[in-house]
């Protein structure tokens, strides 16, 4: 035979040896170097010295091959067995005259062995591979007998012991994975034990996990799939879920046991993953295994993995309403499913220096900052590569950046379970939920301030927003204040409103009952009661506030009849601001009130028409002096009131371009909302400042409000 030169030549050589295997003793051991050359799968092979020696030994052996003997009918034959590291061999011989001769075919066979082969092949609960061997050997008449001390067995043992070491491979160690850092499973350090199993049947698919802690505590876990898988995929899902669970429990070293030969050998690289699904699962498994300091994976018989197998069958067959206290997770997507990931660029946050110091002992170059960082990091800890702060109210608070903190505050403040609480309560709730970042309270204040609902339903401030602006009339009946009152109980003539005018100097009051409030009725009142009686006024000031609250309005439907009495009561009453009555400042003397008619006074008893007319004329001559003194008293009184008023002022002002909310009044309130309606409406933009505390507003629709508004009815709106 010529020396093989290509892969095809070696395959041809091994095929010929296989055909002549019954004539070649220990053929597998003799061809071991050829098999090693074929393992690379190269088209052009490199013929080594070991291959050349094996080829030469095979040629020499074939030149002196043993002669085979033909057995006689009914003759008993003997079978000798021998097992080496790379192959097992057998010799079938006949003993005609105390000489053992090998034969080339046989009928009844007696196996001489000291091993319990007969019990193994006849055991009813034999495993799958042994059942196949029993079926293959069942067609032959094989009998097992104890082995005597015969020469044939000694020859087989002698050949096995003297087989050259070049033809055998070194003894393999149990499969044990080594990570890139070269650290193996340290038996002196406590490690976790994981048993996994997967199940896929017609009822469903699921996995079972049993994670045993170093102290012996067992964690049972089952997962039910929301998708269909093969049995091998279910086994991989069990392995991935077990690794994730062990990692979350803080395991550093782990020993894995599975009854799946395919999964174990693919992880240990003994088998190749050719299917796309298996390749994806194997890649995911390697990525998780890299997170452990050391690990090992073993294949065990199914009966030794019965606990995990029972959980896997429970998860695959049970319905959603399970009663046992075993956590069953519903896995909707395979672990190899690729999720859509958006790349987000993060800048250095407040956590970066602390995290770098706790994980890598990285300190700033500045010694003062390094000392400050070491002192600050004492209350922080890293768990599963996540930074936590040791709190006083809770054990650990997860550290997050400002963007994540804004989401947490927004969800707590106005989310599904939000109650729009204040800033201090909001920050306290975030603490109680287990979150922390340095600017939590400041961010909570800013969020509450910007919340639209909180601004619309916020409290109405009662503190004064603007210093008091005293209004002094230059002369009597020059400046009037005008206001509308109502609606009130309906009286005669269907009147339910009242229009009131007050002179700022003399405090003289004019009022009239109205059935409707129209521009024509207001103009008629001003012309008849002010212009025709006292002349054209210098200014008329209007306000929407209610200024009267007396027993006049408790008379219900009789208030129009009581209105003249109330007016004369006001006109003849002493005013603190002027020290005079409005009637005396208007006509120079005091009016005679009805009580002086019922119970006569001195001036009514001594009344003389001529003397009274002279006195009235004198009073009119002195009325200017009287009004001047009253004006000085009024200004002094208003200064005292202003000083007291300004002590309680909390200044609130705006500039053009600011956005404000307007207080909801009775005229603008929605009657369907009741007491639960908002207290503020808007927002509105400041477009003009008439004077201090008075502004022109424009709505979001671009329309300008017809009237100016005082600062007491406005507050800032934050966007």
Secondary structure as GFF3:
##gff-version 3
##sequence-region A 1 719
A	DSSP	alpha_helix	7	19	.	.	.	ID=ss1
A	DSSP	three_ten_helix	21	23	.	.	.	ID=ss2
A	DSSP	alpha_helix	27	30	.	.	.	ID=ss3
A	DSSP	alpha_helix	32	39	.	.	.	ID=ss4
A	DSSP	alpha_helix	49	63	.	.	.	ID=ss5
A	DSSP	beta_strand	77	83	.	.	.	ID=ss6
A	DSSP	beta_strand	88	95	.	.	.	ID=ss7
A	DSSP	beta_strand	100	102	.	.	.	ID=ss8
A	DSSP	beta_strand	108	112	.	.	.	ID=ss9
A	DSSP	alpha_helix	117	122	.	.	.	ID=ss10
A	DSSP	alpha_helix	128	138	.	.	.	ID=ss11
A	DSSP	beta_strand	141	145	.	.	.	ID=ss12
A	DSSP	alpha_helix	151	161	.	.	.	ID=ss13
A	DSSP	three_ten_helix	165	167	.	.	.	ID=ss14
A	DSSP	beta_strand	192	200	.	.	.	ID=ss15
A	DSSP	beta_strand	205	212	.	.	.	ID=ss16
A	DSSP	beta_strand	218	225	.	.	.	ID=ss17
A	DSSP	alpha_helix	231	248	.	.	.	ID=ss18
A	DSSP	beta_strand	253	258	.	.	.	ID=ss19
A	DSSP	alpha_helix	261	267	.	.	.	ID=ss20
A	DSSP	alpha_helix	276	289	.	.	.	ID=ss21
A	DSSP	beta_strand	294	299	.	.	.	ID=ss22
A	DSSP	three_ten_helix	302	305	.	.	.	ID=ss23
A	DSSP	alpha_helix	306	317	.	.	.	ID=ss24
A	DSSP	beta_strand	328	331	.	.	.	ID=ss25
A	DSSP	alpha_helix	352	360	.	.	.	ID=ss26
A	DSSP	alpha_helix	367	376	.	.	.	ID=ss27
A	DSSP	three_ten_helix	377	379	.	.	.	ID=ss28
A	DSSP	beta_strand	380	383	.	.	.	ID=ss29
A	DSSP	beta_strand	386	390	.	.	.	ID=ss30
A	DSSP	beta_strand	396	399	.	.	.	ID=ss31
A	DSSP	alpha_helix	402	414	.	.	.	ID=ss32
A	DSSP	alpha_helix	423	432	.	.	.	ID=ss33
A	DSSP	beta_strand	435	436	.	.	.	ID=ss34
A	DSSP	alpha_helix	440	450	.	.	.	ID=ss35
A	DSSP	alpha_helix	452	456	.	.	.	ID=ss36
A	DSSP	beta_strand	479	486	.	.	.	ID=ss37
A	DSSP	three_ten_helix	492	494	.	.	.	ID=ss38
A	DSSP	beta_strand	497	503	.	.	.	ID=ss39
A	DSSP	beta_strand	509	514	.	.	.	ID=ss40
A	DSSP	alpha_helix	519	526	.	.	.	ID=ss41
A	DSSP	pi_helix	527	531	.	.	.	ID=ss42
A	DSSP	alpha_helix	532	534	.	.	.	ID=ss43
A	DSSP	beta_strand	539	542	.	.	.	ID=ss44
A	DSSP	three_ten_helix	551	554	.	.	.	ID=ss45
A	DSSP	three_ten_helix	556	558	.	.	.	ID=ss46
A	DSSP	alpha_helix	559	571	.	.	.	ID=ss47
A	DSSP	alpha_helix	582	587	.	.	.	ID=ss48
A	DSSP	alpha_helix	595	598	.	.	.	ID=ss49
A	DSSP	alpha_helix	602	605	.	.	.	ID=ss50
A	DSSP	alpha_helix	609	646	.	.	.	ID=ss51
A	DSSP	beta_strand	659	663	.	.	.	ID=ss52
A	DSSP	three_ten_helix	674	676	.	.	.	ID=ss53
A	DSSP	beta_strand	680	691	.	.	.	ID=ss54
A	DSSP	beta_strand	694	699	.	.	.	ID=ss55
A	DSSP	beta_strand	709	710	.	.	.	ID=ss56
A	DSSP	three_ten_helix	711	713	.	.	.	ID=ss57
A	DSSP	beta_strand	714	716	.	.	.	ID=ss58
###
